[in-house]
């Protein structure tokens, strides 16, 4: 196969990402660019989850830079920006996650849940609670993941009374 098209590149990148092969993904991505093949949102979406671990964070930062440089191409794909928030949040880089979060003109329950989980992991229940309330204020209905995330944040932060109150409220409302 002399000439690889975007679909072939995406399949190879996705396969290596699925096998947790960050170095190979990074190499292939650079090779793809060198060959003049322009990645699309599928390309980025298939590799970002691999970068959520601290060991692969540098690769994720590279993809983030690529997205920022081509923001016009990727701005309409909230899934990608949510993946970045999740990547930084999972790797303990909550400030970076918050910067991406704050830069978004549109957010959904996944965006909020990723940030709430990040604050919860860090033991910052107050910020997690504020985001949960903001989410509801903007009429974004929390799903079970958001509810679990805010309860874990309360638990990790010693906010037992707040967690119990939210749990009772969740049973009544949802």
VEXDO-734997 format. One record per residue: residue number from 1; chain; x, y, z of N, C-alpha, C in turn. Coordinates in steps of 0.2 Angstrom, whole numbers. Layout:
<rs>
{NUM,A,{X,Y,Z},{X,Y,Z},{X,Y,Z}}
...
</rs>
This chain:
<rs>
{1,A,{4,-6,0},{0,0,0},{5,6,0}}
{2,A,{5,9,-6},{10,15,-6},{7,21,-4}}
{3,A,{1,23,-5},{-3,29,-4},{-8,27,2}}
{4,A,{-7,30,8},{-12,29,13},{-16,35,13}}
{5,A,{-23,34,13},{-28,39,14},{-30,40,21}}
{6,A,{-34,45,22},{-36,47,29},{-39,41,33}}
{7,A,{-43,37,30},{-46,32,33},{-41,27,35}}
{8,A,{-36,25,31},{-31,21,33},{-27,23,39}}
{9,A,{-25,30,39},{-21,33,44},{-25,32,51}}
{10,A,{-32,34,50},{-36,34,56},{-37,27,59}}
{11,A,{-37,22,55},{-38,15,57},{-31,13,61}}
{12,A,{-25,15,58},{-19,13,61},{-18,16,68}}
{13,A,{-20,23,68},{-19,27,74},{-24,24,79}}
{14,A,{-30,23,77},{-35,20,82},{-33,13,85}}
{15,A,{-30,9,80},{-28,2,83},{-22,3,88}}
{16,A,{-17,7,86},{-12,8,91},{-14,11,97}}
{17,A,{-19,16,97},{-21,19,103},{-25,14,107}}
{18,A,{-29,10,104},{-32,5,107},{-28,0,111}}
{19,A,{-22,-1,108},{-17,-6,111},{-12,-2,116}}
{20,A,{-14,5,118},{-10,9,123},{-3,10,120}}
{21,A,{-2,11,114},{5,12,111},{6,19,110}}
{22,A,{7,23,115},{7,31,114},{13,33,109}}
{23,A,{19,30,110},{24,32,106},{23,31,98}}
{24,A,{20,25,97},{18,23,90},{13,28,87}}
{25,A,{8,30,91},{3,34,89},{6,41,88}}
{26,A,{10,43,92},{14,50,91},{18,50,85}}
{27,A,{22,45,84},{26,44,78},{21,44,71}}
{28,A,{16,40,71},{12,39,66},{8,46,64}}
{29,A,{6,49,69},{3,56,68},{8,61,65}}
{30,A,{14,61,67},{19,65,64},{20,63,56}}
{31,A,{21,56,55},{22,54,49},{16,55,44}}
{32,A,{10,55,47},{4,57,43},{4,64,41}}
{33,A,{6,69,45},{7,76,44},{12,77,38}}
{34,A,{18,73,39},{23,74,35},{21,71,28}}
{35,A,{17,66,27},{14,64,21},{9,68,18}}
{36,A,{7,74,21},{2,79,19},{-5,77,20}}
{37,A,{-6,72,24},{-13,70,26},{-15,74,32}}
{38,A,{-21,77,31},{-23,82,36},{-28,78,40}}
{39,A,{-27,77,47},{-31,74,52},{-38,77,52}}
{40,A,{-43,73,54},{-49,76,55},{-51,75,62}}
{41,A,{-58,77,64},{-60,76,71},{-60,68,73}}
{42,A,{-61,64,69},{-61,57,70},{-53,55,72}}
{43,A,{-49,57,69},{-42,56,71},{-40,58,78}}
{44,A,{-42,64,79},{-40,67,86},{-44,63,91}}
{45,A,{-51,62,90},{-55,58,95},{-53,51,96}}
{46,A,{-49,48,91},{-47,41,93},{-41,41,97}}
{47,A,{-37,46,97},{-31,46,101},{-31,49,107}}
{48,A,{-35,54,108},{-35,58,115},{-36,54,121}}
{49,A,{-41,49,121},{-42,45,127},{-35,41,129}}
{50,A,{-31,39,125},{-25,36,126},{-20,41,130}}
{51,A,{-21,47,129},{-17,52,133},{-19,54,140}}
{52,A,{-24,51,142},{-27,53,149},{-22,51,155}}
{53,A,{-18,46,153},{-14,44,159},{-7,49,159}}
{54,A,{-5,50,165},{1,54,166},{7,53,161}}
{55,A,{8,46,160},{13,44,156},{13,46,149}}
{56,A,{7,48,147},{5,49,140},{3,57,139}}
{57,A,{4,61,145},{1,67,144},{5,72,139}}
{58,A,{11,71,138},{15,75,134},{12,74,127}}
{59,A,{10,68,125},{7,67,118},{0,71,118}}
{60,A,{-3,70,123},{-10,74,123},{-9,81,123}}
{61,A,{-4,84,126},{-3,91,125},{-1,93,118}}
{62,A,{3,88,114},{4,89,107},{-2,90,103}}
{63,A,{-7,85,104},{-13,85,101},{-17,91,102}}
{64,A,{-17,94,109},{-20,100,111},{-18,106,107}}
{65,A,{-11,106,106},{-8,112,102},{-10,111,95}}
{66,A,{-11,105,92},{-13,104,85},{-20,107,85}}
{67,A,{-24,105,89},{-31,108,89},{-32,115,90}}
{68,A,{-28,118,94},{-28,125,95},{-26,129,89}}
{69,A,{-21,126,86},{-18,130,79},{-23,129,74}}
{70,A,{-28,124,74},{-33,123,69},{-40,124,72}}
{71,A,{-40,128,77},{-47,129,80},{-53,130,76}}
{72,A,{-52,133,71},{-58,134,66},{-60,127,64}}
{73,A,{-56,123,62},{-58,116,60},{-61,112,65}}
{74,A,{-59,113,72},{-61,108,77},{-66,112,82}}
{75,A,{-67,118,81},{-71,122,86},{-79,119,87}}
{76,A,{-81,116,81},{-88,113,82},{-89,106,85}}
{77,A,{-83,103,86},{-83,96,89},{-82,96,96}}
{78,A,{-88,97,100},{-87,97,107},{-84,91,110}}
{79,A,{-85,85,107},{-83,79,109},{-75,79,110}}
{80,A,{-72,83,105},{-64,83,106},{-62,88,112}}
{81,A,{-66,93,113},{-64,98,118},{-66,94,125}}
{82,A,{-71,91,125},{-73,87,131},{-67,82,133}}
{83,A,{-65,79,127},{-59,74,128},{-53,77,131}}
{84,A,{-52,83,129},{-46,87,132},{-47,88,139}}
{85,A,{-53,91,141},{-55,92,148},{-54,86,152}}
{86,A,{-56,80,150},{-56,74,153},{-49,72,153}}
{87,A,{-45,73,148},{-38,71,148},{-34,74,154}}
{88,A,{-35,81,154},{-31,85,159},{-34,83,166}}
{89,A,{-40,82,167},{-43,81,173},{-41,74,176}}
{90,A,{-41,69,172},{-39,62,174},{-31,62,176}}
{91,A,{-27,66,172},{-20,66,174},{-18,70,179}}
{92,A,{-23,73,183},{-22,78,189},{-20,85,187}}
{93,A,{-21,87,181},{-19,93,178},{-26,97,178}}
{94,A,{-29,99,184},{-35,102,184},{-35,109,182}}
{95,A,{-30,113,183},{-29,119,181},{-29,120,173}}
{96,A,{-26,115,170},{-26,115,163},{-33,113,160}}
{97,A,{-36,108,164},{-43,106,162},{-47,112,162}}
{98,A,{-47,116,168},{-51,122,169},{-50,127,163}}
{99,A,{-44,128,161},{-42,133,156},{-46,131,149}}
{100,A,{-46,124,148},{-50,122,142},{-57,123,143}}
{101,A,{-59,121,149},{-67,122,151},{-69,129,150}}
{102,A,{-65,134,153},{-67,141,152},{-66,144,145}}
{103,A,{-62,141,141},{-62,143,134},{-68,141,130}}
{104,A,{-72,136,132},{-77,134,128},{-83,138,128}}
{105,A,{-86,140,122},{-92,144,122},{-98,139,123}}
{106,A,{-97,133,122},{-103,128,123},{-100,123,128}}
{107,A,{-105,121,133},{-103,115,137},{-109,111,138}}
{108,A,{-108,104,139},{-113,100,140},{-112,96,147}}
{109,A,{-116,91,148},{-115,87,155},{-108,84,155}}
{110,A,{-106,82,149},{-99,78,149},{-94,83,151}}
{111,A,{-94,89,149},{-89,94,150},{-89,95,158}}
{112,A,{-95,97,160},{-96,98,168},{-94,92,172}}
{113,A,{-96,86,170},{-94,80,174},{-87,79,174}}
{114,A,{-83,80,169},{-76,79,168},{-73,84,173}}
{115,A,{-75,90,174},{-72,95,178},{-74,93,185}}
{116,A,{-80,91,187},{-82,89,193},{-78,84,196}}
{117,A,{-77,79,191},{-72,73,193},{-65,75,195}}
{118,A,{-63,80,191},{-56,82,192},{-55,85,199}}
{119,A,{-60,90,200},{-60,93,207},{-61,88,213}}
{120,A,{-65,83,211},{-66,78,216},{-60,74,218}}
{121,A,{-56,72,213},{-50,68,213},{-45,72,217}}
{122,A,{-45,79,217},{-41,83,220},{-43,85,227}}
{123,A,{-49,83,229},{-51,84,235},{-54,91,236}}
{124,A,{-56,94,230},{-59,101,230},{-66,101,229}}
{125,A,{-70,98,234},{-77,98,234},{-81,104,233}}
{126,A,{-78,110,236},{-82,116,235},{-82,118,228}}
{127,A,{-77,117,224},{-77,119,217},{-81,114,213}}
{128,A,{-81,108,215},{-85,103,212},{-93,105,213}}
{129,A,{-95,107,219},{-102,108,221},{-104,115,217}}
{130,A,{-99,120,216},{-101,126,212},{-102,124,205}}
{131,A,{-98,120,202},{-99,118,195},{-106,114,194}}
{132,A,{-107,110,199},{-113,106,199},{-119,110,199}}
{133,A,{-119,115,203},{-125,120,203},{-125,125,197}}
{134,A,{-119,126,195},{-119,130,188},{-122,126,183}}
{135,A,{-120,120,182},{-123,115,177},{-131,116,178}}
{136,A,{-133,115,183},{-141,115,184},{-144,122,183}}
{137,A,{-140,127,184},{-142,134,183},{-143,135,175}}
{138,A,{-139,132,172},{-139,133,164},{-143,127,161}}
{139,A,{-148,124,165},{-153,119,163},{-149,113,159}}
{140,A,{-143,111,162},{-140,105,159},{-142,100,165}}
{141,A,{-146,95,163},{-148,90,167},{-143,85,169}}
{142,A,{-141,85,175},{-136,80,176},{-138,73,175}}
{143,A,{-133,68,173},{-135,61,172},{-132,58,178}}
{144,A,{-132,51,178},{-130,47,184},{-122,48,185}}
{145,A,{-119,49,179},{-111,50,180},{-110,57,184}}
{146,A,{-113,62,182},{-112,69,185},{-114,68,193}}
{147,A,{-120,64,194},{-122,64,201},{-117,60,205}}
{148,A,{-114,54,202},{-109,50,206},{-103,55,207}}
{149,A,{-101,59,202},{-95,63,202},{-95,68,208}}
{150,A,{-101,71,208},{-102,76,214},{-102,73,220}}
{151,A,{-105,67,221},{-105,63,227},{-98,61,229}}
{152,A,{-94,59,225},{-88,57,226},{-84,63,228}}
{153,A,{-85,69,225},{-81,75,227},{-83,77,234}}
{154,A,{-89,76,236},{-91,78,243},{-87,73,247}}
{155,A,{-87,67,246},{-84,61,250},{-77,63,251}}
{156,A,{-73,64,245},{-66,65,245},{-64,71,249}}
{157,A,{-69,76,250},{-67,82,253},{-70,83,260}}
{158,A,{-73,78,262},{-76,78,269},{-82,82,270}}
{159,A,{-86,83,264},{-92,87,264},{-98,82,264}}
{160,A,{-98,78,270},{-103,73,271},{-110,76,271}}
{161,A,{-111,81,275},{-118,84,275},{-121,86,268}}
{162,A,{-116,89,264},{-118,92,258},{-119,86,253}}
{163,A,{-115,81,254},{-116,75,250},{-123,71,251}}
{164,A,{-125,71,258},{-131,68,260},{-137,72,257}}
{165,A,{-136,79,258},{-142,83,255},{-143,82,248}}
{166,A,{-137,82,244},{-138,81,237},{-141,74,235}}
{167,A,{-139,69,239},{-141,62,238},{-149,62,239}}
{168,A,{-151,65,244},{-159,65,245},{-162,69,240}}
{169,A,{-159,75,238},{-162,79,232},{-162,75,226}}
{170,A,{-157,71,224},{-157,67,218},{-162,62,218}}
{171,A,{-163,59,224},{-169,54,224},{-176,57,223}}
{172,A,{-177,63,225},{-183,67,224},{-184,70,217}}
{173,A,{-179,73,215},{-179,76,208},{-178,72,202}}
{174,A,{-173,67,203},{-172,63,197},{-174,56,198}}
</rs>
